Amino acid sequence: MIPLIKLRENLRFAQELQDMIEVLKGATASQFRSLQQKRKGFEDFKIRLEEFLTGLDVSRIAHPFLRGRANLPKAVVMITSDEGFVGGLNAQVVNAGLEQASGADELIVLGERGARYLAEAQSASFTVLPGIGDDITYRRAVALRDLLIGKFLAKKVGSVLIAFPRFLSLTVQRTEVSRVLPCGDIFGSKDGQKIKVFKARDVLIEPTPGKVVDYMVRAWLMQRLYDMLWESKLAECAARIVHLEGSHEEIINSNKKLMHEYFKHLHAKSDKNIREIFASRLKWRGALFEEDNTEIPAG
């Protein structure tokens, strides 16, 4: 049987843990709302960019961004979180990335926690980049874009895939793997459906079609990576809230059982003390009764 003083210590610790989880849950929910308000989608820019991309015919334009090189290894980028309570989400992202990779492919992971999981999951070497952080800017997206484009144009990799968690709702996050290079399929189509495109002879493209494609792909990739970083951050916060909520419920149930066990032991101890006191009094009264009924011998 656990000593009563030990149960009391466990109960105090469990209550403190419950209070801490409540504070963390509230702080994460506040961070999530703040991130939703801070996110800047630049919807007008994305709409105009998409309109231009879907209307440009690149069938006769030769540019490295438009066609892959199957003979070269892939670069697989995994966007993970350095925050706590999202180990499951990090594992899903890393596993999704590894499913797309072969032994010769180059692995790149954003986040130290994801890097630790990746090191445990496989033995090949990989590149570690800083995690997402709270300050998501175009500058960060541009740095990642330039790194990937540099590897692609240097013919170190033939394609680039990115695994990341997409935020769908507060309770649902979906891990996706998206190919960003080569990206010839972003031209002349929308949602997989071919649309009417303007021909090079119908419009004036300056300075050259190749340079226009180069600029537009860089702009599209910057926006795509920026959106992926935001999706990953929102998914991270949502997953942490769900995890903390589940932990909170488990701790409440555990505390109820611990409280029941504590009062059960307390009542058992009280009952034992009462019975011992009652038995002692009965014994004392019995001794007095025997003393009162003892005959005094004749002298």
N, C-alpha and C positions, 0 to 999 in steps of 0.2 A: 504494500500500500504506500502511495506517495505521501510524504509528510505534509501536513497542512500548511506549514510555512513555505514549502516549495511550491505548492499549488497557488498560494497567494502571490508569490513572485512571478510565476508563469502568467497568472491572470493580469497582473500589472503590466508585464511586458507585452502581452497580447493587446491590451487596450492602447498602449502607446503606439504599437505597430499599426493598429487600426486608424488612429488619429493621423499618423504620418501618411498612410495611404490616401486618406481623405484629402490631406493637404496637397499631395502630389497630383491627385486626380483633378482637383480644382485648378491647380496651376497649369496643368497640361491642357485642360479645356479652355482656359483663358488664352494660352498661347495659340491654340488652334483657331479660336475666333479672331485673334489678332492677325494671324497669317492669312486667313481668308480675306480680311479687309485690306491687307498690304499687297496682296497679289495684284500685279498689273498685267493685264492680258494683252494690251495694245491690239484690241480686236480689229480696228480699222486697218492697221498695218498688215495684220495677218490676212484679212479679207482681200486687200489689194494685191498682196504677194501671191495668194492662191489664184486669184483671177489671172494674173500674168503668167504664172507657171502652167496653169491648165490650158492657156490659150497659145502657148508657144510650141511650134513644131520643131523638134530637135532630131528628127529622123535622119537628116543629112548633115548634122553637126557632129564633128569629131571632137570629143573632149573626154579626159580621163574620168571625170565625175559621172559620166553617163553609162559606163560599161565596166563590169567587174573583171577580175582576173582570177579565173578558177584555179590556176596553177600556183597561186600564192596563198599563204595561210590567212586566216581571218583574225581580226581583232575583236575580242568579246569584252565589252565594258559592262561592269556590274555596279549599279548605284545602290549602296547600302547606307545604313544609319549608324552614327556613333552614339546615339542616345540609348538609355537603358529601357528595358521591358519590351524590346522589339526584336529579340533574337529569332523568333519564329519567322518574322517578315524578312529579316536578313537571310535566313536559311533558304527561304523560297526563292529569293532573287538569285542567290549564288547557285542554287541547284538548277534554276532555269537557264542561267548562263552556261553552266557546265554541260547541260544537255546539248547545247549548240556547238560546243567546242570539241576539237580533236587534239591529239597529242602535239601537233606542230603549231597550233594556233596561239596567238598572244593574248594573255589574260590581263585585264586592267580592272582594278576594283577601287571604288571610291569609299573610304571609310576604314578605320583601323579594326573595328569589330567585325566587319565583313571580311577583312583580310585574315583575321584569326580563324574564322570559320572556314575560309577557303583553304588555308594552310592545313587544316585538319582533314578537309575533304579530299585533297589531292596533293601530290608531291612535286608537281612541276613548278617552275619559277613563275612569278607574276609581278606586275607593277602595282604599287600602292599609291593612290593619290589622296589628298585630304578629303574628309567627309563633307557633306552638304553644308552644315552649319546653319545659322539663322539668317545670315545676310546673303540672300539669293539675288544676284545682279547679272546683268548682261555681260559684265566683265568676266565673271566666272564662266559663263557659257562660252564666251569667245575664247578663253584660255583652253578649255577642253576641246572646242572645235578646232583650233589651230593645231593642237597636239595630234588629233586624229587625222586631220587633212595632211599634216606633214608626213605621217607614217604612210598614208595612202598614196600620196604623190611620189614619195621616195621608193615606192614599190616594195615596202617592207610587208604590207598586207594587201590583200586583194579585195577585201570587203570589211565593213565595220558593223557589228551588231551591238545593241545596247539593251541590257536587261534592267528593268526598273519596276517599282510598284506603282500602279495607277490608282489614284483615289477615285472611288465611285460614290461612296457615302461614308458616314461615320462608322458604320459597322461592316462595310464591304470594301476590300482592297484587292485588286487583281494584278498579279505579276505578268508583265508583258515583255516580249523580246521583239525589238524593232530594228530593221536594217536601215541605216542612214546613208551608207555609201556602199556601192554606187547608188545613184538615186534617179536614174533615167525615167522611172515609172511615175515621178511626180509631175512630169510634163505631159500635156495633152490628154490628161484623164482626171476624173474627179470621182472619188469613192469607187474606183475600179471601173467606172463607165467612161468610154470614149466620148469626147465632146468635140464640137466644131472648133478647130484651131485656125489661127491666122498663119499664112505662109510667109516665108521670108520675102517673096516678091510683092506681097501686099503691104508691107510696112517697111520702114527704114530702121535697121538695127545697127547702132553705132556703139563702139568703134568697129567691132567684129562680132559675129554670132558666138564665137568661142568665149570671148571676154564677157559677153553678157551672161552666158550660161555660168561662167565661173563666178561672177558677182552674185547672181541670183541664188546659186546653190549655197554659197557662203552665208548669205542672208537667211535663207530657209533653214540651214543647219543650225545657225545661231539661235533662231527662234524655236526650233524643235528641241534643242538641248535645254534652253531656258524653261520651256514648258515641262520637260521631263524632270528637271530639278524641283520645280514647284510641285508637280504631281507626287514625287517621292517624299517631299517634306510633309505635305498634307497627309499622305498615306501613313507616314511614320507617326505623326501626332494622333491620327485616328486609331491606329493599331495600339498605341500606348494607352490611350483612353480606355479602349475595350479591355486590354490586359489588366489595367488597374481596377476597372470595374469588376472584372471576374475575381481578382485577388481580394478586393474589398468584400465581396459576397462570401468568399471562402473563409476569410478571417472572421466575419460576423458569425457564420455558422460554427466555426471552431471556438469562438469566444462563448457562444451559447452552451456548447458541450462542456467547455472548461468551467464555466460558471455553474452548470449543473453538477459537475464532478466536485467542485469546491464546496458547494452547499450540502451536497450529499455527505462528504467527509465531515463537514462542520456539524451537521445534524447527528451523524453517527457518533462523533466525539462528545457532543452535548448529551446525547442519550446515554452514552456509556458513563459519563460523569454523574448524571442524575441517578442512574441505577446503582452506581457505586456509593453515592451519598445515601441513597435510600436504604441500601443493604447495610451500610455502616450504622445508620440510625436504628434500624431494626435490631442489629446485633447489640448496640449499646443499650437499647430499651430492654432487650432480653436479659442482658447481664444485670441490669438494675432490678428486674423482676425476680430473678433468682436470688439476688442479694437480700431483697425484702422478705422473701419467703424462707430464708435459712433459719432453722430453729436454734435458739441460744441454749447451749447445754447447761444442765443444773450444776451449780458450784457447791 
